[in-house]
């Protein structure tokens, strides 16, 4: 029998909403920061712990765990309620942070970073879902625009904070800084977050969860290792892709027969969900492709230092932040959102067309203009597609629909890093061979998903 577990959250005062929203922003800030904050601390970490051959896994383990866990959190929160699952994600993240800061070996650090990632998956997905719980569709746009701004802000500030802590305190504070912020987020949500939730009988789809995790992990590992640790045509990469394909097929079969599917198949009969997922994939490709490879261009071609290359990404992030806020406020005031992803994708096409025209004579002013255009496109698109997906599904499936949208964006990020890296490797090798007349230059162009994430 169903029973009402908490009082309805409808009719919350603006003050109460802002208190809840502050807790959600802190949770999202933590998850977003830890995607990039480790990058500038890697040399200090290796200097103390050793294990340079496992260094890339400090980033990769976090990204893998966060990506794979996103859709699982969505479904579990639909069953057990958003508040308790969100708080569980905070606790998991904080345990992972404290343990990472206390790690005594690289193996321990990689393991605890994966634990952090498991918590981050819940923070990223459930923040968006809770916004859908506490606000009407008309009001969601403004607040999700602010969340998009937080995500972009964290992408820039992360490496700067990592460098500051490493130089002035210890690399361990890269992780310890999460503890006070996370505790505040936990306290705020404990006292202020009161969501409507109906407890009901449930049957968790463990087989579906296992298949989804296996398929996503295999695909991501193939993309991360391909062209770096293993050749794209190697048995390992091909084997991982085969495992991913088989797991995906079995997952579809399992979801059709499961009573409580992790990812209900009828969602894919929803055209808005399909378009939103596809756009999320493209946004992930565009955002991470730009964030990762624009600094490479700035360093190699324009001569910027590593630190300055990171700071020169500011126009890209300002474009995302400003347009996320503006589009969110316009959506809330007009109730219309379809035009924004159309404008956003058009701007991204223009921006990447500008990037494709760059050469050794390109000025930094031209680079800044292209970054502003791309950032404006991303800001008009990122949070709007989540809003559209939320408005197209029943409230009981809001969690899984939101998480699925975020999942496809995360997959897109990994695909983008791998795809852009493959293009760079191929073009650089081809041009160096043509210029130097030697086939032994392939190693000079080796930039890929595994080693580039260390520079974020």
N, C-alpha and C positions, 0 to 999 in steps of 0.2 A: 504494500500500500504506500502511496505517495504521502509525504508530510511536508509541511512548510517548515524549512529549517531556519530562515531568518526573515526579518521584517522586510517588506519591499523597500527598494532604494529609491523609488520614484519620489519626486518632489524635494530632492536635496537642495539645500540653500546654496547660493553661490560660494559662500565662505567654506561650507563643508566640501563642495566639489574641489575648490582650490587646495584645500588641505590634502585631500585624497590625491589630487593631481601632482602635488609636490612629491609625495611618496612614490608615485609611479615614475615621475621624471628621474628621481634619484636611482631607482632600480634600473631603468633603461640606460642611464648615464654609466652605471657600473659595467653593464654588459657591453656597451659600445666602447668604452675606454679600454677594456681589457682585450679588445681585438687588436689594438695598436700600441698600447703603452709599453709592452715588453720589447718592442723593436729596438729602441735606443739603449736598452739595458743589456743586450745580448753579450757584448764583449766583457762586461763586468761579471756576468753570470758564468761564462766559460772560464774566465780567469780564476774564479773561486771553486766552481764545481767540476771543471773539465768537461769531457764528453762532447767535444765540438761536433762529432759526427751525428749526434742526436739533437743538435741545437734547433734545427728547423721544426722539430716536433713540438717545441715549446709553443709555437704558433699554431701548427697544424692540428695538434691534439685538441686544442681549444675550439678551433673552427669546426672540426669534424663533430665533436660531441654536441656543440650548440646547434649545428644544422640538423643532425639526425634527431635530436630530442624535440625540436620545435613542434612538429605535428602531434607527437605523443602528448605533450602538455595540453594542446588544444582539446583533444578528446577526453583526457582524464579530467580536465577542469569542467567540461560539460557534464560529466557524471558526478563528480564530488563537490563541485562549486569552485568558483574562481579564487576566492579569498584564501582558503587554506592551501591551495596548490601554489598560488603566487608566493605565499609566505614560506612554503617548503622550498621553493626555488631560491629565495633569498638565503635561507639557511644553508642549503647545499652550496651556493656560491660562496658564502662566507667561510664555510669549512674548507672549501677548496682554496680560497685566498689565504687563510691562515696557514694551511698546510704547505702551500706553495712558498710562502715567505720563510717557512722553517725547513724547507727541503735541504737535505745534506748530500744529495747526488742528483745528477741530471735525470736519471731514471725516475727518481721520486718526483722531481719537478714536472716531468712530462705527465706522469700519472695524475698528480694533483691538478695540473692545468686541464686535463680532461674532465676531472670532477668539477672544476670551475665552469667549464663549458656546458656541462649538464644543467647547472643552475642557470647559466646565461640563456639557454634555450627557452626556459620558462619566463625569464624576465623580459625577453624580447617579444615573445608571442603574446603573453598574457597581459602585458601593458596595453597593447592595442585592443584586446578583447574586453578588458575592464572598462576602457573608455566607451565601448559599445554598450556596456551594461548600465553605466551611470548617466549617460547622456542620450538625448533624443537624436535621431538621424540628422536633424537640422543643425544641432549644436556640435556634432562630432568633428566636423571639418576643421573648425578653429583649433581645437585642442590637439588633434592629430597633426596639424601643421606645426604646432609648437614641439611635438615629439620628434617630428622630422628635423627640426632645427637642432634639437638636443643631439640627435644621432650624428648630424654633420659636424656640430661643434666638437663632439668627442673624437671624431676622426682626426681633427687637426691638433687638438690639445693633448691627445694620448701620447704621441712620440715626444712632445715637448716636456710633459710631466715625467715621462720615463727617463729622459736625459737628466732632468733636474735632480730627481731622487738619486739616480746612480752617481752623479758627480758630487752631490752635497751631503747625502745621508748614506744610503746603501741600496743596492738593487732590490733588497728584500722589501723595502718600503713601497715598491711598485705594487706589491700585493697587500701589504699591511694597510695602506691608505684606504682600501675598500672596506675595512672593518667598521670604522665610525660611520661612514656614509651608509653602509648597508644596515647597520643597527638603527639609524634614524628612519630609514625606509621601512624597516620591520615594525618599529614602534608606531609610526604614522598609520600604516595600513592596519595594524592591530586595533587601534582605537577609533579610527575614522571610517574604515572601509566596511560597509554593511550592505551586502548585495542580496538581491532576491534570488533564492535558490530552492528548488524542490528536490528533496532527497528521494531517490527511487531505486528500485531493484536494478541491478546492472550485471553485465557479463563482459569483462574486459577481454578484448581480442589480443591475447598474448601472441598467437601465431602471426597475426597481421603485423604487430609491433616488431617481432623478430625479423620478419621478411622485409619490412620497410627499412629497418636499421641495417640489415645486411646489404640490401640493394644500394641504399644511399652511401653507405661507407665504402663499398666496393667501387662505386662510380667516382666518388671523391678521391679515393686513394689512387685510382688510375689517372685522374686528372692532375693530381699533385706530383706523382712519381713519373708520369710520362714525359720523356725528353730530358730527364735529369738523372734520377737514380737508375731508371731503366729506359731503354729505347722504346719508342712508341710501338714498334712491331715485335717487341720481346714477348716471350711466353707469359711473363708475369702480368704485363699490362693487358694483353689479350685475354688472359685468364680472368682478371678482375672484371673486365667488361662483359665477359660471358656470364660470370656469377651475377653481375648487376642485372643483366637482361633476364636471366632465369628467375632471380628473386622478384623482379618486377612482374613477370608473368604470373608467378605463383601468388604474389600479393593481390593481383587483380582477381584471381580465382577465389582466394580466401575472403576478400572483402565482399564478394557477391553472396557468400554463404554465411558470413558472420552475423550474429544477431546485433552486436554492437561494434560495427566496423570502425577502425581507426580513421579511415578516410572514406566516407560513404560514396559509393559510385554515382548516386543520383546527383551529386554536386556537379559532376562533369556534364550533366544534361542542362546545367544552368549556364547560359551563354555569357552572362556577366562574370561568373566565376571563372570560366575558361579564358575570357579575354583578360581579366584581372591577373590570373596566374601567368599567362603568356607575357603580359606587360611587366609583371614582377620579375620574371626571368630576364627580360631585356634590360630592365633597370639595374639589376644586379650586375649583368655583364658590363653595362656602360659605366656604372659608378666605380666598381673595383678596377676595371680596365683603366679608367682615367686616373684614379688615385694612385695606382701602382706604377704606371708607365710614364705619366707626365714627369715625375721627378727624374726618371732615367733620361728622358730627352733633355730636361733642364740641366742635368749634370754633364752629360756626355757632349751635347751639342752647344749649349750656351755657356758652359763652364761654371755653373753655379755649384757651390759646396753642398754637401749632403744636408746640412742644417738649413741653408737658404732655400734649397729645393723644396723642403718640407714647408717652409714659411710661404714660398711662392704659390702653394696650393690654396692659399687663403681666398683668392677670388672665386675659385670653384666652390668652396664651402660657403662663402657669403652668398653666392647665387642660390645655393640650395636653401640656406637659412631664410633669406629674405623672401624668396618665392614660396617656400613652404608656409610661412606665416601669412603672406598676402593671399595666397590661394585659399588657405583655410578660412580666413576671415570672410572672403568673398563668398565662399560656399555657404557659410553659416548665415550670411545676410541675404543671399539670393535663393538658396535652396537648390542651386544648379551646380553640377560638378562635371558633366560630360565633356564640356569644352576644354577643361584644364589638361587632362591627359593628351588630348589631341594637340593642343598648343605645345605641351611638354615634349612629346615625341618628335614634333616638327623641329623644335629648337635643338633637340639632341642630334637629329640628322644634320642640321646646319653646323652645329658645333663640331661633330666628328668629321664632317666634310672639310672644315677648316683645318683640323688636325692632320688630315690626310694630305693637305697641301704644304705642310711644313717641310723646310729643308734647312741647310746650314746657314742660310741668309735670313731666316725668320727671326724677327726681333722679339724681345720679351713682351713688348706691348701687344703684339699679335697673339702671343700665347695667352696673355691675360684676357684678351677679348674672347678668345675661344673658350677659355675656362668659365668665364661669366655666362656665356651662352649655354654651355653644357650644364652648368650648375642650375641655371634658371629652368632648363628643361627638366632636370631631375626634381627640382623643388615643386614644379607643377604636376608631377606624376607620382612620386614615391608614396605619399600618404593618401592621395586621392583614390588610388586603385584599392587600397585597403578599405577605405570608406565605402566605395561602390560595392565591394564584395560583401561587407557587413550588411548593407542595406538590401541585398538581394536574397538573403537567407533567413530562415526562421530563427527566432531568438535562441531556441534550444541548441542550434548548431553554430552559433556565432563563434564559439571558441575554436572549433576545428576549422571553420572556414577562414578565420583570421590567421590561424597558425599555418594553414596550407599556403596562403598567400605569402607569408613571410618565409616559408620553407622554399618556395620556388625562387624567391629573391636571393636566398642564401646559396642555393644551387647555382644560380646565375652568376653570383660573385666568383665562385670557384671556376666555373666554365670560362668566365671573362678573363681571369688571370691566366689560365692555361691557353686559351685561344689567342690572346694578344701576345703571350710569350712565344707560342709556336710561330706566329707571323713574324715577330721580331727576329727569332733565331733563323728562320728560313731566309728572310730578306738580308740580314746582316751577313750570313754565311755566303749567300749568292754574290752580294756586292763586294765582299772582301776577296772572294775567289777571283772575281772578274778584275779587281783592281791590282791584286798582288800576283795573279797568275799561279796560285798554289792551292791545292785542295786541302792543305793541312791547316785550315783556319777555323774549322767548325767550332772548336772549343772556345774561341774568342767570343762567339755570339751566344753563349749558353746563358740565357735568362729565362726563368721558368717559374712555375707556381710555387715550387718548394723553396728555392733560394731567394726569390723576390720578396716573399712575405717577411723575411728577416729585416727588410729595409723599410717596412711600413712605419 
